[in-house]
Amino acid sequence: MARRRRRASKAERERQRGRLLAAVLAAAALAVLAAVLLLPRHSGAAPSTGNERLALIADGLSEDFPNATLINDLKHMLEEAGFKVVVKEGRQVNLKLYEELTKYSVVILRVHGGIALEYTPQGVEYFGGIFTGLPWRNNYTKLGEQRYVAKARPLLAPHKLYVAVLPRFFQEKLQGRFPNQSVMIVSACWATADPKTIAALFNHGLGMYIGWNHKVTVKHADQALYMLVKYALQELREGKPWYQAWEDAVYKVNTVLGPDPQTHALLFYALRSHYVSTNKT
């Protein structure tokens, strides 16, 4: 998406509301990482819900970059740890699935992701999007105008257009609350680019959010995802508290595997226990 150097008219801005999410634009967008991204390690444990533990693996990349071995390995590891695992692929990674993410204690989204910017009279607005596996169709235009979704072109598959969800989607369409012990891993470019997305998930009870701080190659992201889940489940078997296990796993991945050799991306995480909500309700 090209940057606009003139101030758009109100009518033009309305037409742009179904705007195209580019997978990466300016390095200046790193400034929006803001206060919800926390690097210090945290040792507090969350209470167990006592309910059946559900895990979701949503592989929106299954058509563009299939990796059946990774998905099977993740499923097997989570089942061995006592989770009932649901796997969704391709177009099954849809808006309804995203509305119901609160069913799961562990959410793994292997998807495209993006950031974009828009010039407004108030200044530059950054926004991030998490892709679905749905190809863009004109029937999504109204949701785009309402800023729930955006037409999105992934960096790694630039010939395609997908539906990506924006922060307002999670703010208003996400149903219910996450279990007390819950973590979402967004294995996507720029997954931590928009604090509004993370804040919306925290307001629905998500305990921990993990994602990439930059564009990331599929090969590196897949290696990191496997290691992250493996390390975290090992830590949990050894008796580590829930969130400490995932924090330690992030630290180990960034240390052992290191940053993406092509893009220098690292995993970041955020904890709801350190998040101060601005929601007065």
Number of C-alpha atoms within 10 A of each C-alpha: 15 9 11 10 7 8 12 15 11 11 8 10 15 13 12 15 20 22 21 23 29 21 25 21 17 10 8 8 20 15 10 18 17 13 11 23 22 16 14 10 15 17 14 12 13 15 11 11 11 8 7 11 19 19 25 23 21 27 27 24 22 18 12 14 14 14 15 11 9 14 19 12 14 20 20 13 17 19 14 11 14 12 19 15 20 13 15 18 20 19 17 16 23 21 20 11 16 17 16 15 22 21 19 25 22 25 22 21 23 26 27 32 33 29 26 24 22 17 16 14 10 6 9 10 13 17 20 29 32 27 32 31 26 17 17 18 11 9 8 15 18 13 15 23 16 14 17 23 29 29 24 31 26 22 18 17 12 11 8 13 20 21 25 31 26 21 22 16 21 23 19 11 14 20 15 13 17 22 23 15 20 23 25 23 22 25 25 28 29 27 30 32 28 25 20 21 22 26 24 20 24 25 19 17 18 27 25 23 25 23 25 22 21 27 26 27 17 20 11 17 24 18 13 25 22 16 19 24 22 16 21 22 21 16 19 16 12 10 10 18 17 22 23 19 25 26 25 19 22 26 22 17 21 18 11 10 15 16 18 20 11 10 12 13 22 22 27 21 24 25 22 20 13 14 17 12 13 8 8 4 4
